[in-house]
Amino acid sequence: MKNDLKIPTPVMALQVILSALAGAATKLYLQNFCWLIQLIAFIIIFVVVYLIVGMIYLRLKK
């Protein structure tokens, strides 16, 4: 992956950790639903949180 935005490694780590925690919480919340819905929800939440943290960092960097 190209690092065009020059996001530092600690911020990338924070993105991944927060995204995984939010995705895991969503999976626990949806544990009574089928595995496909859990998987789709995990992926969507992971991507959304990852993007939000990255956008906040870039906004604060300006």
SEDREN-634746 format. One line per 8 residues: number of its first residue (from 1); their letters; for each residue x, z negated, y of N, C-alpha, C. Coordinates in nm, 3 decimals. Example, Ala and Ser with C-alpha at 12.3 -4.5 7.8 and 13.67 -1.06 7.14 Angstrom:
<sites>
1 = as = 1.319,-0.780,-0.569,1.230,-0.780,-0.450,1.320,-0.780,-0.330 | 1.285,-0.708,-0.225,1.367,-0.714,-0.106,1.290,-0.787,0.003
</sites>
This chain:
<sites>
1 = mkndlkip = 0.084,0.000,-0.117,0.000,0.000,0.000,0.089,0.000,0.124 | 0.057,0.085,0.219,0.132,0.090,0.343,0.089,-0.026,0.432 | 0.185,-0.082,0.501,0.158,-0.196,0.588,0.162,-0.149,0.734 | 0.070,-0.059,0.770,0.067,-0.003,0.905,0.029,-0.106,1.010 | -0.051,-0.205,0.973,-0.100,-0.302,1.070,-0.004,-0.418,1.091 | 0.100,-0.426,1.012,0.201,-0.531,1.023,0.140,-0.671,1.014 | 0.051,-0.690,0.918,-0.007,-0.822,0.895,0.093,-0.903,0.813 | 0.129,-1.023,0.860,0.230,-1.103,0.788,0.179,-1.150,0.652
9 = tpvmalqv = 0.273,-1.180,0.566,0.241,-1.221,0.429,0.154,-1.347,0.423 | 0.177,-1.450,0.505,0.089,-1.568,0.498,-0.057,-1.535,0.531 | -0.080,-1.443,0.623,-0.217,-1.405,0.657,-0.279,-1.329,0.540 | -0.201,-1.242,0.476,-0.252,-1.171,0.358,-0.286,-1.269,0.247 | -0.202,-1.370,0.228,-0.230,-1.472,0.126,-0.357,-1.548,0.159 | -0.375,-1.582,0.287,-0.497,-1.650,0.330,-0.619,-1.563,0.304 | -0.607,-1.433,0.330,-0.717,-1.341,0.304,-0.756,-1.345,0.157 | -0.659,-1.336,0.070,-0.687,-1.331,-0.074,-0.746,-1.464,-0.123
17 = ilsalaga = -0.688,-1.575,-0.078,-0.737,-1.706,-0.123,-0.880,-1.731,-0.077 | -0.908,-1.708,0.051,-1.044,-1.730,0.102,-1.144,-1.635,0.037 | -1.103,-1.511,0.014,-1.192,-1.415,-0.050,-1.223,-1.455,-0.193 | -1.121,-1.500,-0.265,-1.142,-1.542,-0.404,-1.231,-1.666,-0.412 | -1.211,-1.761,-0.320,-1.295,-1.880,-0.319,-1.441,-1.846,-0.287 | -1.461,-1.759,-0.190,-1.598,-1.719,-0.155,-1.663,-1.643,-0.271 | -1.586,-1.556,-0.335,-1.639,-1.482,-0.449,-1.671,-1.573,-0.566 | -1.586,-1.671,-0.591,-1.612,-1.766,-0.700,-1.735,-1.851,-0.671
25 = atklylqn = -1.752,-1.893,-0.546,-1.870,-1.970,-0.509,-1.996,-1.887,-0.528 | -1.990,-1.759,-0.494,-2.104,-1.670,-0.513,-2.134,-1.655,-0.662 | -2.030,-1.639,-0.742,-2.049,-1.625,-0.887,-2.114,-1.751,-0.945 | -2.072,-1.869,-0.900,-2.134,-1.992,-0.947,-2.280,-2.001,-0.903 | -2.308,-1.957,-0.782,-2.445,-1.960,-0.731,-2.535,-1.868,-0.812 | -2.481,-1.756,-0.859,-2.559,-1.657,-0.933,-2.538,-1.668,-1.084 | -2.500,-1.785,-1.135,-2.465,-1.797,-1.276,-2.583,-1.775,-1.370 | -2.706,-1.783,-1.323,-2.822,-1.761,-1.409,-2.865,-1.614,-1.412
33 = fcwliqli = -2.794,-1.528,-1.338,-2.826,-1.386,-1.337,-2.733,-1.313,-1.433 | -2.761,-1.187,-1.457,-2.678,-1.111,-1.552,-2.537,-1.091,-1.496 | -2.443,-1.064,-1.585,-2.301,-1.055,-1.548,-2.275,-0.941,-1.451 | -2.353,-0.833,-1.458,-2.331,-0.719,-1.369,-2.363,-0.756,-1.225 | -2.471,-0.829,-1.204,-2.506,-0.873,-1.068,-2.399,-0.969,-1.016 | -2.349,-1.057,-1.103,-2.242,-1.149,-1.063,-2.117,-1.073,-1.023 | -2.081,-0.971,-1.100,-1.962,-0.892,-1.071,-1.975,-0.817,-0.939 | -2.089,-0.753,-0.919,-2.112,-0.678,-0.795,-2.109,-0.771,-0.674
41 = afiiifvv = -2.174,-0.886,-0.686,-2.176,-0.983,-0.576,-2.035,-1.034,-0.547 | -1.957,-1.062,-0.651,-1.820,-1.109,-0.632,-1.738,-1.006,-0.556 | -1.748,-0.880,-0.597,-1.671,-0.773,-0.532,-1.712,-0.758,-0.386 | -1.841,-0.758,-0.359,-1.889,-0.741,-0.222,-1.843,-0.857,-0.134 | -1.860,-0.980,-0.180,-1.818,-1.097,-0.102,-1.667,-1.096,-0.081 | -1.591,-1.062,-0.185,-1.445,-1.058,-0.175,-1.402,-0.961,-0.065 | -1.458,-0.841,-0.067,-1.420,-0.739,0.030,-1.461,-0.780,0.172 | -1.581,-0.832,0.187,-1.630,-0.869,0.320,-1.544,-0.981,0.380
49 = vylivgmi = -1.516,-1.085,0.303,-1.435,-1.195,0.356,-1.293,-1.148,0.386 | -1.236,-1.064,0.299,-1.102,-1.011,0.320,-1.095,-0.934,0.452 | -1.196,-0.849,0.476,-1.199,-0.771,0.600,-1.220,-0.859,0.723 | -1.306,-0.958,0.712,-1.333,-1.046,0.827,-1.207,-1.122,0.867 | -1.135,-1.178,0.770,-1.012,-1.252,0.802,-0.910,-1.159,0.866 | -0.895,-1.038,0.814,-0.802,-0.942,0.873,-0.841,-0.903,1.014 | -0.971,-0.882,1.037,-1.016,-0.844,1.170,-0.998,-0.959,1.269 | -1.021,-1.083,1.226,-1.000,-1.198,1.314,-0.853,-1.208,1.352
57 = ylrlkk = -0.764,-1.189,1.255,-0.620,-1.196,1.285,-0.582,-1.088,1.386 | -0.627,-0.966,1.363,-0.591,-0.857,1.454,-0.650,-0.879,1.593 | -0.769,-0.939,1.600,-0.832,-0.967,1.729,-0.753,-1.074,1.804 | -0.708,-1.178,1.732,-0.630,-1.285,1.796,-0.491,-1.239,1.834 | -0.439,-1.139,1.765,-0.304,-1.090,1.790,-0.294,-1.018,1.925 | -0.403,-0.958,1.970,-0.402,-0.881,2.095,-0.374,-0.964,2.214
</sites>
